[in-house]
C-alpha cells in the first residue's frame, strides 16, 4: 500500500444560478485560480456557450414571431370588422341619414374588436398553460442532463392580466383603424 495518494486532490465546483452567465463563470474561475493550493482550473463551458448562443437565437426568433403575430392580429381583426361593417352597411346608411355621429356608429365595432382581442388572448393563455403542463417534465429531464436545475413555468397572474389588456387594446385599435377608414369613404345613399 502507498503511504500517500499520488493523485492530486480534485474538487468539483457547481455554480449557483447567479453565476449562469459567461462573465460570471470567468470571474468564478479566476477567483478559484487565486486560491492557495490550486494548481489548475478546468471549466467545461463549451456546452454553456452553445446553450447561451442557442438561447439568444431562440429569443430573437421569438421576438420576430411576436411582431409577426401582432401584425397578423391587426389584419385578422381589421378584416373581421370590415366584414361586419359590410354586413351592417344598410344599418349604417340609415344611421347616417338620421344624423348619427361617427362615434355612435363606431362604438359597437370597437367593442367587438376589443372582445375579439380579449377572447384570442384568453384562448392563447389556456393553450400555453396546457403546453407548459405537457412540456414541464421533459424540460426538467433535459436540464438534469446538462447538470442544471431548470423548471418550466407559465405566466403569472399579473402577466396574464397584462396580456389580456394589451390584446384587448390591440383589437380595439385594429377595429378603430378599420372602421374609421370605412366611415371616411362612406356616403349615405
N, CA, C and O atoms as a DFTB+ gen file, in Angstrom:
756 C
 N C O
     1  1       0.829      -1.185       0.000
     2  2       0.000       0.000       0.000
     3  2       0.869       1.242       0.000
     4  3       1.973       1.272       0.544
     5  1       0.333       2.240      -0.621
     6  2       1.044       3.517      -0.667
     7  2       0.788       4.294       0.612
     8  3      -0.292       4.231       1.198
     9  1       1.792       5.014       1.019
    10  2       1.635       5.794       2.241
    11  2       0.851       7.076       2.005
    12  3       0.197       7.582       2.916
    13  1       0.915       7.597       0.799
    14  2       0.123       8.785       0.466
    15  2      -0.434       8.631      -0.939
    16  3       0.082       7.856      -1.745
    17  1      -1.471       9.361      -1.214
    18  2      -2.159       9.278      -2.500
    19  2      -1.330      10.024      -3.545
    20  3      -1.071      11.214      -3.372
    21  1      -0.904       9.358      -4.631
    22  2      -0.111      10.048      -5.651
    23  2      -0.962      10.941      -6.560
    24  3      -0.429      11.797      -7.266
    25  1      -2.257      10.745      -6.543
    26  2      -3.131      11.551      -7.391
    27  2      -3.450      12.876      -6.698
    28  3      -3.623      12.920      -5.480
    29  1      -3.525      13.936      -7.469
    30  2      -3.860      15.230      -6.845
    31  2      -5.330      15.254      -6.416
    32  3      -6.172      14.541      -6.962
    33  1      -5.602      16.082      -5.438
    34  2      -6.986      16.250      -4.976
    35  2      -7.787      16.983      -6.052
    36  3      -7.284      17.890      -6.714
    37  1      -9.027      16.573      -6.206
    38  2      -9.897      17.175      -7.213
    39  2     -11.149      17.680      -6.515
    40  3     -11.765      16.971      -5.721
    41  1     -11.511      18.907      -6.823
    42  2     -12.749      19.486      -6.289
    43  2     -13.620      19.892      -7.471
    44  3     -13.144      20.513      -8.422
    45  1     -14.882      19.539      -7.402
    46  2     -15.834      19.917      -8.449
    47  2     -16.689      21.050      -7.902
    48  3     -17.355      20.904      -6.877
    49  1     -16.660      22.168      -8.592
    50  2     -17.412      23.351      -8.175
    51  2     -18.611      23.495      -9.104
    52  3     -18.455      23.576     -10.323
    53  1     -19.795      23.526      -8.528
    54  2     -21.024      23.720      -9.298
    55  2     -21.547      25.117      -8.975
    56  3     -21.931      25.379      -7.835
    57  1     -21.568      26.019      -9.961
    58  2     -22.006      27.397      -9.678
    59  2     -23.503      27.477      -9.407
    60  3     -24.295      26.672      -9.898
    61  1     -23.861      28.483      -8.604
    62  2     -25.278      28.751      -8.346
    63  2     -25.892      29.399      -9.580
    64  3     -25.196      29.729     -10.539
    65  1     -27.199      29.572      -9.536
    66  2     -27.888      30.184     -10.675
    67  2     -27.443      31.617     -10.912
    68  3     -27.592      32.131     -12.020
    69  1     -26.890      32.284      -9.877
    70  2     -26.424      33.663     -10.038
    71  2     -25.224      33.737     -10.982
    72  3     -24.948      34.794     -11.550
    73  1     -24.515      32.631     -11.150
    74  2     -23.313      32.609     -11.974
    75  2     -23.567      31.970     -13.334
    76  3     -22.664      31.351     -13.896
    77  1     -24.767      32.106     -13.871
    78  2     -25.108      31.446     -15.125
    79  2     -24.884      32.343     -16.338
    80  3     -25.622      32.247     -17.318
    81  1     -23.893      33.200     -16.287
    82  2     -23.506      33.972     -17.469
    83  2     -22.019      33.752     -17.709
    84  3     -21.296      33.355     -16.795
    85  1     -21.559      34.004     -18.920
    86  2     -20.167      33.743     -19.272
    87  2     -19.216      34.584     -18.432
    88  3     -18.190      34.085     -17.970
    89  1     -19.550      35.859     -18.228
    90  2     -18.683      36.738     -17.445
    91  2     -18.594      36.273     -15.998
    92  3     -17.516      36.267     -15.404
    93  1     -19.733      35.884     -15.436
    94  2     -19.745      35.428     -14.044
    95  2     -18.959      34.128     -13.893
    96  3     -18.256      33.947     -12.899
    97  1     -19.068      33.225     -14.860
    98  2     -18.304      31.975     -14.795
    99  2     -16.810      32.234     -14.925
   100  3     -16.012      31.584     -14.250
   101  1     -16.418      33.169     -15.779
   102  2     -14.998      33.518     -15.904
   103  2     -14.482      34.150     -14.620
   104  3     -13.356      33.875     -14.205
   105  1     -15.285      34.987     -13.991
   106  2     -14.902      35.588     -12.711
   107  2     -14.741      34.511     -11.647
   108  3     -13.791      34.549     -10.865
   109  1     -15.657      33.558     -11.613
   110  2     -15.575      32.455     -10.656
   111  2     -14.311      31.635     -10.892
   112  3     -13.634      31.255      -9.937
   113  1     -13.987      31.358     -12.154
   114  2     -12.771      30.608     -12.471
   115  2     -11.533      31.357     -11.993
   116  3     -10.622      30.750     -11.428
   117  1     -11.491      32.683     -12.215
   118  2     -10.343      33.472     -11.776
   119  2     -10.215      33.468     -10.258
   120  3      -9.104      33.396      -9.733
   121  1     -11.333      33.545      -9.550
   122  2     -11.289      33.520      -8.081
   123  2     -10.787      32.177      -7.556
   124  3      -9.992      32.125      -6.617
   125  1     -11.255      31.099      -8.169
   126  2     -10.813      29.770      -7.729
   127  2      -9.333      29.580      -8.041
   128  3      -8.630      28.931      -7.267
   129  1      -8.842      30.121      -9.143
   130  2      -7.428      30.012      -9.505
   131  2      -6.545      30.698      -8.472
   132  3      -5.432      30.238      -8.215
   133  1      -7.012      31.781      -7.878
   134  2      -6.222      32.537      -6.902
   135  2      -6.157      31.876      -5.522
   136  3      -5.381      32.306      -4.668
   137  1      -6.955      30.846      -5.301
   138  2      -6.935      30.169      -4.002
   139  2      -5.612      29.417      -3.863
   140  3      -5.163      28.746      -4.792
   141  1      -4.992      29.543      -2.672
   142  2      -3.704      28.903      -2.440
   143  2      -3.870      27.379      -2.471
   144  3      -4.784      26.829      -1.855
   145  1      -2.980      26.716      -3.190
   146  2      -3.022      25.258      -3.293
   147  2      -3.708      24.766      -4.550
   148  3      -3.683      23.568      -4.836
   149  1      -4.318      25.658      -5.305
   150  2      -4.980      25.267      -6.552
   151  2      -3.971      25.401      -7.682
   152  3      -3.462      26.488      -7.957
   153  1      -3.691      24.275      -8.332
   154  2      -2.720      24.279      -9.427
   155  2      -3.367      24.520     -10.784
   156  3      -2.804      25.203     -11.639
   157  1      -4.543      23.959     -10.971
   158  2      -5.166      24.032     -12.289
   159  2      -6.685      24.104     -12.133
   160  3      -7.270      23.450     -11.270
   161  1      -7.305      24.912     -12.987
   162  2      -8.766      25.019     -13.004
   163  2      -9.228      24.713     -14.424
   164  3      -8.810      25.353     -15.390
   165  1     -10.095      23.727     -14.519
   166  2     -10.681      23.392     -15.818
   167  2     -12.165      23.715     -15.759
   168  3     -12.872      23.355     -14.818
   169  1     -12.596      24.391     -16.774
   170  2     -14.008      24.770     -16.803
   171  2     -14.632      24.205     -18.076
   172  3     -14.192      24.498     -19.188
   173  1     -15.651      23.401     -17.890
   174  2     -16.353      22.810     -19.029
   175  2     -17.464      23.766     -19.442
   176  3     -18.636      23.566     -19.123
   177  1     -17.064      24.805     -20.156
   178  2     -18.035      25.834     -20.526
   179  2     -18.419      25.794     -22.000
   180  3     -19.141      26.672     -22.472
   181  1     -17.954      24.799     -22.725
   182  2     -18.314      24.745     -24.143
   183  2     -19.816      24.522     -24.309
   184  3     -20.441      25.122     -25.183
   185  1     -20.393      23.664     -23.477
   186  2     -21.838      23.439     -23.554
   187  2     -22.596      24.685     -23.140
   188  3     -23.667      24.978     -23.671
   189  1     -22.024      25.430     -22.170
   190  2     -22.697      26.642     -21.709
   191  2     -22.687      27.705     -22.799
   192  3     -23.680      28.408     -22.988
   193  1     -21.575      27.827     -23.515
   194  2     -21.503      28.811     -24.603
   195  2     -22.500      28.459     -25.702
   196  3     -23.173      29.336     -26.243
   197  1     -22.590      27.170     -26.028
   198  2     -23.553      26.753     -27.044
   199  2     -24.983      26.991     -26.582
   200  3     -25.827      27.456     -27.348
   201  1     -25.243      26.666     -25.327
   202  2     -26.586      26.859     -24.789
   203  2     -26.949      28.344     -24.732
   204  3     -28.087      28.717     -25.018
   205  1     -25.985      29.191     -24.365
   206  2     -26.244      30.635     -24.314
   207  2     -26.534      31.199     -25.699
   208  3     -27.452      32.001     -25.867
   209  1     -25.750      30.779     -26.690
   210  2     -25.998      31.284     -28.045
   211  2     -27.321      30.757     -28.590
   212  3     -28.027      31.468     -29.305
   213  1     -27.657      29.517     -28.254
   214  2     -28.939      28.959     -28.682
   215  2     -30.099      29.693     -28.013
   216  3     -31.125      29.947     -28.644
   217  1     -29.934      30.031     -26.742
   218  2     -30.965      30.784     -26.028
   219  2     -31.150      32.170     -26.642
   220  3     -32.278      32.642     -26.785
   221  1     -30.046      32.821     -27.004
   222  2     -30.142      34.120     -27.663
   223  2     -30.847      34.034     -29.003
   224  3     -31.656      34.896     -29.345
   225  1     -30.537      32.990     -29.761
   226  2     -31.196      32.787     -31.051
   227  2     -32.692      32.557     -30.875
   228  3     -33.504      33.130     -31.602
   229  1     -33.051      31.723     -29.913
   230  2     -34.471      31.462     -29.653
   231  2     -35.177      32.748     -29.232
   232  3     -36.317      32.986     -29.632
   233  1     -34.514      33.575     -28.434
   234  2     -35.107      34.846     -28.025
   235  2     -35.362      35.774     -29.200
   236  3     -36.418      36.400     -29.286
   237  1     -34.396      35.861     -30.105
   238  2     -34.574      36.726     -31.283
   239  2     -35.675      36.211     -32.200
   240  3     -36.495      36.982     -32.698
   241  1     -35.684      34.900     -32.416
   242  2     -36.725      34.312     -33.264
   243  2     -38.095      34.522     -32.629
   244  3     -39.068      34.819     -33.323
   245  1     -38.169      34.367     -31.310
   246  2     -39.443      34.581     -30.609
   247  2     -39.914      36.024     -30.743
   248  3     -41.107      36.274     -30.921
   249  1     -38.989      36.971     -30.658
   250  2     -39.363      38.378     -30.807
   251  2     -39.897      38.650     -32.211
   252  3     -40.890      39.359     -32.373
   253  1     -39.244      38.091     -33.219
   254  2     -39.719      38.284     -34.590
   255  2     -41.083      37.629     -34.798
   256  3     -41.951      38.199     -35.459
   257  1     -41.271      36.446     -34.241
   258  2     -42.572      35.779     -34.357
   259  2     -43.636      36.598     -33.643
   260  3     -44.766      36.700     -34.122
   261  1     -43.284      37.184     -32.497
   262  2     -44.235      38.031     -31.773
   263  2     -44.665      39.234     -32.594
   264  3     -45.847      39.577     -32.623
   265  1     -43.715      39.876     -33.260
   266  2     -44.046      41.028     -34.106
   267  2     -44.955      40.597     -35.256
   268  3     -45.926      41.281     -35.580
   269  1     -44.632      39.460     -35.866
   270  2     -45.474      38.959     -36.956
   271  2     -46.867      38.586     -36.458
   272  3     -47.852      38.777     -37.171
   273  1     -46.954      38.056     -35.242
   274  2     -48.264      37.694     -34.690
   275  2     -49.111      38.941     -34.425
   276  3     -50.318      38.931     -34.669
   277  1     -48.495      40.001     -33.932
   278  2     -49.245      41.243     -33.705
   279  2     -49.756      41.789     -35.036
   280  3     -50.895      42.248     -35.127
   281  1     -48.910      41.738     -36.070
   282  2     -49.359      42.182     -37.396
   283  2     -50.507      41.309     -37.899
   284  3     -51.462      41.815     -38.488
   285  1     -50.416      40.008     -37.668
   286  2     -51.493      39.103     -38.086
   287  2     -52.778      39.396     -37.326
   288  3     -53.866      39.339     -37.900
   289  1     -52.660      39.712     -36.032
   290  2     -53.851      40.051     -35.238
   291  2     -54.505      41.309     -35.791
   292  3     -55.729      41.373     -35.907
   293  1     -53.695      42.316     -36.134
   294  2     -54.247      43.536     -36.726
   295  2     -55.000      43.216     -38.013
   296  3     -56.107      43.707     -38.233
   297  1     -54.397      42.399     -38.850
   298  2     -55.041      42.073     -40.124
   299  2     -56.319      41.262     -39.934
   300  3     -57.328      41.542     -40.582
   301  1     -56.290      40.273     -39.063
   302  2     -57.469      39.423     -38.858
   303  2     -58.610      40.218     -38.244
   304  3     -59.746      40.141     -38.712
   305  1     -58.314      40.982     -37.198
   306  2     -59.379      41.761     -36.559
   307  2     -59.876      42.849     -37.499
   308  3     -61.078      43.107     -37.572
   309  1     -58.958      43.489     -38.219
   310  2     -59.374      44.506     -39.184
   311  2     -60.290      43.941     -40.252
   312  3     -61.296      44.558     -40.602
   313  1     -59.950      42.773     -40.772
   314  2     -60.807      42.153     -41.791
   315  2     -62.134      41.689     -41.206
   316  3     -63.167      41.785     -41.870
   317  1     -62.122      41.191     -39.981
   318  2     -63.383      40.787     -39.337
   319  2     -64.306      41.985     -39.156
   320  3     -65.513      41.887     -39.377
   321  1     -63.738      43.105     -38.756
   322  2     -64.546      44.316     -38.572
   323  2     -65.051      44.819     -39.919
   324  3     -66.194      45.262     -40.023
   325  1     -64.212      44.755     -40.953
   326  2     -64.663      45.174     -42.284
   327  2     -65.828      44.317     -42.764
   328  3     -66.783      44.835     -43.342
   329  1     -65.754      43.017     -42.529
   330  2     -66.866      42.142     -42.901
   331  2     -68.122      42.485     -42.112
   332  3     -69.229      42.462     -42.650
   333  1     -67.945      42.802     -40.841
   334  2     -69.085      43.185     -40.012
   335  2     -69.690      44.500     -40.501
   336  3     -70.911      44.657     -40.524
   337  1     -68.846      45.429     -40.886
   338  2     -69.333      46.703     -41.432
   339  2     -70.079      46.459     -42.739
   340  3     -71.140      47.037     -42.976
   341  1     -69.521      45.609     -43.575
   342  2     -70.172      45.304     -44.847
   343  2     -71.539      44.659     -44.620
   344  3     -72.494      44.955     -45.337
   345  1     -71.631      43.775     -43.619
   346  2     -72.907      43.118     -43.327
   347  2     -73.931      44.100     -42.759
   348  3     -75.136      43.898     -42.911
   349  1     -73.458      45.156     -42.110
   350  2     -74.369      46.129     -41.492
   351  2     -74.426      47.445     -42.264
   352  3     -74.807      48.471     -41.701
   353  1     -74.062      47.431     -43.509
   354  2     -73.993      48.692     -44.255
   355  2     -75.353      49.366     -44.386
   356  3     -75.429      50.594     -44.413
   357  1     -76.421      48.589     -44.469
   358  2     -77.756      49.200     -44.544
   359  2     -78.097      49.911     -43.234
   360  3     -78.658      51.006     -43.241
   361  1     -77.756      49.285     -42.123
   362  2     -77.999      49.910     -40.815
   363  2     -77.173      51.182     -40.669
   364  3     -77.670      52.200     -40.187
   365  1     -75.909      51.119     -41.086
   366  2     -75.044      52.305     -41.020
   367  2     -75.601      53.404     -41.916
   368  3     -75.562      54.579     -41.550
   369  1     -76.118      53.039     -43.083
   370  2     -76.704      54.006     -44.005
   371  2     -77.889      54.715     -43.351
   372  3     -78.000      55.939     -43.427
   373  1     -78.773      53.949     -42.708
   374  2     -79.934      54.544     -42.036
   375  2     -79.478      55.439     -40.885
   376  3     -80.016      56.530     -40.697
   377  1     -78.490      54.985     -40.117
   378  2     -77.994      55.793     -39.000
   379  2     -77.397      57.106     -39.495
   380  3     -77.613      58.149     -38.880
   381  1     -76.659      57.070     -40.585
   382  2     -76.085      58.297     -41.142
   383  2     -77.183      59.242     -41.628
   384  3     -77.084      60.456     -41.449
   385  1     -78.234      58.682     -42.245
   386  2     -79.316      59.519     -42.766
   387  2     -80.094      60.215     -41.654
   388  3     -80.576      61.332     -41.846
   389  1     -80.222      59.568     -40.490
   390  2     -80.965      60.217     -39.398
   391  2     -80.059      61.052     -38.497
   392  3     -80.516      61.604     -37.496
   393  1     -78.759      61.147     -38.852
   394  2     -77.876      62.072     -38.153
   395  2     -77.002      61.474     -37.072
   396  3     -76.522      62.205     -36.205
   397  1     -76.780      60.182     -37.091
   398  2     -75.908      59.564     -36.081
   399  2     -74.471      60.029     -36.289
   400  3     -74.009      60.174     -37.421
   401  1     -73.783      60.257     -35.192
   402  2     -72.379      60.669     -35.278
   403  2     -71.513      59.452     -35.597
   404  3     -71.923      58.305     -35.425
   405  1     -70.309      59.744     -36.064
   406  2     -69.380      58.648     -36.355
   407  2     -69.030      57.870     -35.089
   408  3     -68.849      56.653     -35.140
   409  1     -68.935      58.554     -33.968
   410  2     -68.645      57.884     -32.699
   411  2     -69.721      56.892     -32.307
   412  3     -69.426      55.818     -31.784
   413  1     -70.970      57.254     -32.562
   414  2     -72.088      56.361     -32.256
   415  2     -72.039      55.112     -33.137
   416  3     -72.293      54.002     -32.671
   417  1     -71.713      55.305     -34.400
   418  2     -71.619      54.180     -35.332
   419  2     -70.382      53.332     -35.027
   420  3     -70.396      52.110     -35.176
   421  1     -69.333      53.995     -34.604
   422  2     -68.046      53.347     -34.362
   423  2     -68.046      52.449     -33.126
   424  3     -67.389      51.407     -33.115
   425  1     -68.777      52.847     -32.091
   426  2     -68.708      52.193     -30.783
   427  2     -68.932      50.676     -30.807
   428  3     -68.121      49.963     -30.216
   429  1     -69.969      50.136     -31.446
   430  2     -70.149      48.673     -31.410
   431  2     -69.010      47.906     -32.081
   432  3     -68.672      46.796     -31.668
   433  1     -68.425      48.501     -33.110
   434  2     -67.316      47.837     -33.785
   435  2     -66.061      47.838     -32.913
   436  3     -65.287      46.881     -32.924
   437  1     -65.868      48.923     -32.157
   438  2     -64.736      48.975     -31.229
   439  2     -64.880      47.925     -30.140
   440  3     -63.921      47.231     -29.805
   441  1     -66.087      47.812     -29.588
   442  2     -66.330      46.793     -28.564
   443  2     -66.112      45.396     -29.133
   444  3     -65.538      44.533     -28.469
   445  1     -66.567      45.177     -30.353
   446  2     -66.367      43.873     -30.997
   447  2     -64.892      43.554     -31.207
   448  3     -64.461      42.423     -30.985
   449  1     -64.116      44.552     -31.635
   450  2     -62.672      44.352     -31.818
   451  2     -61.972      44.064     -30.508
   452  3     -61.097      43.200     -30.437
   453  1     -62.362      44.799     -29.457
   454  2     -61.770      44.549     -28.139
   455  2     -62.122      43.149     -27.646
   456  3     -61.285      42.469     -27.052
   457  1     -63.353      42.722     -27.891
   458  2     -63.756      41.374     -27.467
   459  2     -63.021      40.298     -28.273
   460  3     -62.665      39.254     -27.727
   461  1     -62.793      40.543     -29.556
   462  2     -62.007      39.593     -30.349
   463  2     -60.582      39.483     -29.806
   464  3     -60.042      38.383     -29.690
   465  1     -59.978      40.618     -29.477
   466  2     -58.632      40.602     -28.901
   467  2     -58.589      39.904     -27.558
   468  3     -57.678      39.121     -27.288
   469  1     -59.584      40.188     -26.704
   470  2     -59.650      39.573     -25.381
   471  2     -59.842      38.064     -25.496
   472  3     -59.152      37.295     -24.826
   473  1     -60.775      37.642     -26.342
   474  2     -61.039      36.204     -26.460
   475  2     -59.851      35.471     -27.080
   476  3     -59.562      34.336     -26.700
   477  1     -59.170      36.095     -28.016
   478  2     -57.966      35.485     -28.582
   479  2     -56.863      35.337     -27.543
   480  3     -56.183      34.312     -27.495
   481  1     -56.687      36.365     -26.709
   482  2     -55.682      36.289     -25.648
   483  2     -56.049      35.232     -24.621
   484  3     -55.185      34.490     -24.153
   485  1     -57.329      35.159     -24.269
   486  2     -57.778      34.171     -23.284
   487  2     -57.549      32.753     -23.806
   488  3     -57.082      31.886     -23.068
   489  1     -57.872      32.522     -25.062
   490  2     -57.655      31.206     -25.656
   491  2     -56.164      30.868     -25.714
   492  3     -55.775      29.731     -25.445
   493  1     -55.338      31.842     -26.062
   494  2     -53.898      31.580     -26.126
   495  2     -53.315      31.317     -24.743
   496  3     -52.388      30.518     -24.612
   497  1     -53.840      31.973     -23.707
   498  2     -53.380      31.692     -22.345
   499  2     -53.726      30.267     -21.931
   500  3     -52.912      29.585     -21.308
   501  1     -54.912      29.823     -22.268
   502  2     -55.311      28.448     -21.938
   503  2     -54.416      27.450     -22.673
   504  3     -53.933      26.488     -22.075
   505  1     -54.197      27.679     -23.969
   506  2     -53.366      26.761     -24.748
   507  2     -51.911      26.772     -24.284
   508  3     -51.265      25.724     -24.263
   509  1     -51.385      27.939     -23.914
   510  2     -49.999      27.989     -23.443
   511  2     -49.851      27.295     -22.093
   512  3     -48.818      26.676     -21.834
   513  1     -50.854      27.384     -21.232
   514  2     -50.791      26.682     -19.947
   515  2     -50.829      25.170     -20.159
   516  3     -50.134      24.429     -19.463
   517  1     -51.627      24.713     -21.106
   518  2     -51.647      23.279     -21.442
   519  2     -50.282      22.853     -21.973
   520  3     -49.789      21.781     -21.620
   521  1     -49.666      23.680     -22.818
   522  2     -48.347      23.380     -23.359
   523  2     -47.299      23.308     -22.253
   524  3     -46.452      22.414     -22.258
   525  1     -47.350      24.240     -21.309
   526  2     -46.401      24.234     -20.192
   527  2     -46.562      22.963     -19.364
   528  3     -45.569      22.349     -18.971
   529  1     -47.791      22.568     -19.099
   530  2     -48.019      21.349     -18.317
   531  2     -47.487      20.117     -19.051
   532  3     -46.938      19.211     -18.424
   533  1     -47.645      20.082     -20.363
   534  2     -47.202      18.913     -21.134
   535  2     -45.677      18.851     -21.266
   536  3     -45.109      17.759     -21.298
   537  1     -45.009      20.004     -21.344
   538  2     -43.562      20.028     -21.559
   539  2     -42.738      20.115     -20.282
   540  3     -41.517      19.971     -20.336
   541  1     -43.360      20.343     -19.156
   542  2     -42.641      20.580     -17.906
   543  2     -41.712      19.430     -17.537
   544  3     -40.551      19.662     -17.200
   545  1     -42.194      18.215     -17.594
   546  2     -41.358      17.072     -17.202
   547  2     -40.207      16.863     -18.183
   548  3     -39.101      16.517     -17.766
   549  1     -40.445      17.066     -19.468
   550  2     -39.382      16.894     -20.463
   551  2     -38.276      17.928     -20.278
   552  3     -37.096      17.601     -20.405
   553  1     -38.644      19.163     -19.981
   554  2     -37.648      20.216     -19.775
   555  2     -36.826      19.932     -18.523
   556  3     -35.618      20.167     -18.512
   557  1     -37.460      19.435     -17.480
   558  2     -36.745      19.098     -16.249
   559  2     -35.725      17.993     -16.507
   560  3     -34.612      18.048     -15.984
   561  1     -36.088      16.996     -17.300
   562  2     -35.157      15.910     -17.626
   563  2     -33.977      16.410     -18.450
   564  3     -32.841      16.003     -18.211
   565  1     -34.232      17.284     -19.413
   566  2     -33.142      17.839     -20.228
   567  2     -32.210      18.677     -19.362
   568  3     -30.995      18.641     -19.553
   569  1     -32.756      19.423     -18.423
   570  2     -31.924      20.229     -17.528
   571  2     -31.032      19.337     -16.672
   572  3     -29.880      19.685     -16.413
   573  1     -31.542      18.202     -16.233
   574  2     -30.721      17.271     -15.447
   575  2     -29.562      16.730     -16.275
   576  3     -28.468      16.527     -15.748
   577  1     -29.789      16.496     -17.564
   578  2     -28.721      16.012     -18.443
   579  2     -27.592      17.035     -18.508
   580  3     -26.419      16.662     -18.530
   581  1     -27.936      18.322     -18.539
   582  2     -26.928      19.378     -18.584
   583  2     -26.367      19.709     -17.211
   584  3     -25.467      20.541     -17.097
   585  1     -26.880      19.076     -16.177
   586  2     -26.364      19.305     -14.831
   587  2     -26.862      20.583     -14.200
   588  3     -26.217      21.110     -13.293
   589  1     -27.972      21.089     -14.645
   590  2     -28.541      22.298     -14.055
   591  2     -29.956      22.008     -13.585
   592  3     -30.532      20.960     -13.875
   593  1     -30.483      22.949     -12.868
   594  2     -31.874      22.847     -12.454
   595  2     -32.658      23.911     -13.200
   596  3     -32.354      25.101     -13.117
   597  1     -33.650      23.476     -13.915
   598  2     -34.477      24.400     -14.689
   599  2     -35.902      23.899     -14.649
   600  3     -36.168      22.714     -14.852
   601  1     -36.797      24.798     -14.388
   602  2     -38.202      24.422     -14.317
   603  2     -39.002      25.329     -15.230
   604  3     -38.863      26.551     -15.183
   605  1     -39.824      24.738     -16.043
   606  2     -40.673      25.484     -16.963
   607  2     -41.918      25.935     -16.217
   608  3     -42.628      25.121     -15.628
   609  1     -42.175      27.225     -16.246
   610  2     -43.370      27.735     -15.567
   611  2     -44.119      28.659     -16.513
   612  3     -43.528      29.296     -17.385
   613  1     -45.414      28.718     -16.326
   614  2     -46.256      29.560     -17.169
   615  2     -46.232      31.008     -16.713
   616  3     -45.432      31.397     -15.861
   617  1     -47.111      31.785     -17.287
   618  2     -47.205      33.192     -16.935
   619  2     -47.862      33.356     -15.571
   620  3     -48.724      32.566     -15.187
   621  1     -47.448      34.384     -14.850
   622  2     -48.070      34.705     -13.578
   623  2     -49.379      35.457     -13.791
   624  3     -49.739      35.800     -14.917
   625  1     -50.085      35.706     -12.687
   626  2     -51.381      36.385     -12.784
   627  2     -51.246      37.775     -13.389
   628  3     -52.039      38.157     -14.249
   629  1     -50.240      38.541     -12.943
   630  2     -50.079      39.901     -13.461
   631  2     -49.710      39.899     -14.943
   632  3     -50.149      40.773     -15.691
   633  1     -48.907      38.928     -15.371
   634  2     -48.556      38.837     -16.786
   635  2     -49.765      38.447     -17.631
   636  3     -49.950      38.958     -18.736
   637  1     -50.589      37.537     -17.103
   638  2     -51.817      37.147     -17.820
   639  2     -52.757      38.340     -17.955
   640  3     -53.334      38.570     -19.018
   641  1     -52.904      39.092     -16.873
   642  2     -53.768      40.269     -16.900
   643  2     -53.243      41.297     -17.898
   644  3     -54.014      41.885     -18.656
   645  1     -51.934      41.510     -17.895
   646  2     -51.330      42.447     -18.847
   647  2     -51.560      41.988     -20.284
   648  3     -51.865      42.800     -21.158
   649  1     -51.415      40.692     -20.527
   650  2     -51.639      40.166     -21.879
   651  2     -53.082      40.355     -22.315
   652  3     -53.336      40.724     -23.462
   653  1     -54.030      40.107     -21.422
   654  2     -55.440      40.301     -21.759
   655  2     -55.729      41.765     -22.087
   656  3     -56.451      42.062     -23.039
   657  1     -55.168      42.670     -21.301
   658  2     -55.397      44.103     -21.523
   659  2     -54.754      44.557     -22.834
   660  3     -55.381      45.260     -23.627
   661  1     -53.501      44.155     -23.059
   662  2     -52.795      44.576     -24.275
   663  2     -53.482      44.023     -25.520
   664  3     -53.636      44.740     -26.509
   665  1     -53.895      42.764     -25.484
   666  2     -54.567      42.178     -26.652
   667  2     -55.925      42.825     -26.892
   668  3     -56.334      43.000     -28.040
   669  1     -56.625      43.181     -25.818
   670  2     -57.891      43.899     -25.987
   671  2     -57.650      45.259     -26.627
   672  3     -58.416      45.689     -27.490
   673  1     -56.583      45.935     -26.204
   674  2     -56.255      47.233     -26.795
   675  2     -55.854      47.090     -28.261
   676  3     -56.219      47.923     -29.090
   677  1     -55.103      46.035     -28.584
   678  2     -54.733      45.795     -29.983
   679  2     -55.984      45.575     -30.825
   680  3     -56.097      46.113     -31.926
   681  1     -56.922      44.788     -30.311
   682  2     -58.185      44.565     -31.015
   683  2     -58.975      45.846     -31.184
   684  3     -59.567      46.083     -32.238
   685  1     -58.988      46.685     -30.136
   686  2     -59.700      47.959     -30.189
   687  2     -59.083      48.865     -31.253
   688  3     -59.800      49.471     -32.050
   689  1     -57.751      48.957     -31.263
   690  2     -57.063      49.820     -32.233
   691  2     -57.275      49.307     -33.657
   692  3     -57.517      50.098     -34.568
   693  1     -57.187      47.992     -33.856
   694  2     -57.405      47.429     -35.195
   695  2     -58.826      47.703     -35.667
   696  3     -59.041      48.039     -36.832
   697  1     -59.799      47.561     -34.767
   698  2     -61.193      47.844     -35.129
   699  2     -61.376      49.326     -35.417
   700  3     -62.100      49.691     -36.342
   701  1     -60.731      50.179     -34.640
   702  2     -60.837      51.625     -34.851
   703  2     -60.274      52.000     -36.221
   704  3     -60.891      52.763     -36.964
   705  1     -59.093      51.457     -36.552
   706  2     -58.490      51.774     -37.850
   707  2     -59.379      51.321     -39.002
   708  3     -59.583      52.062     -39.963
   709  1     -59.904      50.110     -38.905
   710  2     -60.750      49.585     -39.986
   711  2     -62.048      50.373     -40.106
   712  3     -62.484      50.681     -41.216
   713  1     -62.668      50.702     -38.980
   714  2     -63.958      51.395     -39.015
   715  2     -63.802      52.838     -39.467
   716  3     -64.597      53.324     -40.272
   717  1     -62.796      53.522     -38.963
   718  2     -62.580      54.919     -39.359
   719  2     -62.274      54.996     -40.848
   720  3     -62.760      55.890     -41.540
   721  1     -61.471      54.063     -41.339
   722  2     -61.165      54.051     -42.771
   723  2     -62.441      53.856     -43.593
   724  3     -62.614      54.495     -44.631
   725  1     -63.315      52.994     -43.141
   726  2     -64.559      52.754     -43.874
   727  2     -65.503      53.958     -43.771
   728  3     -66.129      54.341     -44.759
   729  1     -65.603      54.548     -42.588
   730  2     -66.528      55.673     -42.404
   731  2     -66.086      56.909     -43.181
   732  3     -66.927      57.719     -43.573
   733  1     -64.790      57.069     -43.409
   734  2     -64.310      58.205     -44.192
   735  2     -64.806      58.134     -45.631
   736  3     -65.143      59.148     -46.242
   737  1     -64.841      56.926     -46.151
   738  2     -65.234      56.739     -47.551
   739  2     -66.714      56.419     -47.709
   740  3     -67.181      56.169     -48.821
   741  1     -67.448      56.425     -46.613
   742  2     -68.862      56.046     -46.663
   743  2     -69.719      57.276     -46.948
   744  3     -69.606      58.291     -46.260
   745  1     -70.563      57.182     -47.952
   746  2     -71.530      58.246     -48.240
   747  2     -72.919      57.630     -48.212
   748  3     -73.171      56.645     -48.905
   749  1     -73.827      58.196     -47.418
   750  2     -75.171      57.611     -47.340
   751  2     -75.899      57.716     -48.670
   752  3     -75.737      58.688     -49.409
   753  1     -76.699      56.709     -48.960
   754  2     -77.469      56.676     -50.217
   755  2     -78.693      57.558     -50.122
   756  3     -79.459      57.656     -51.080
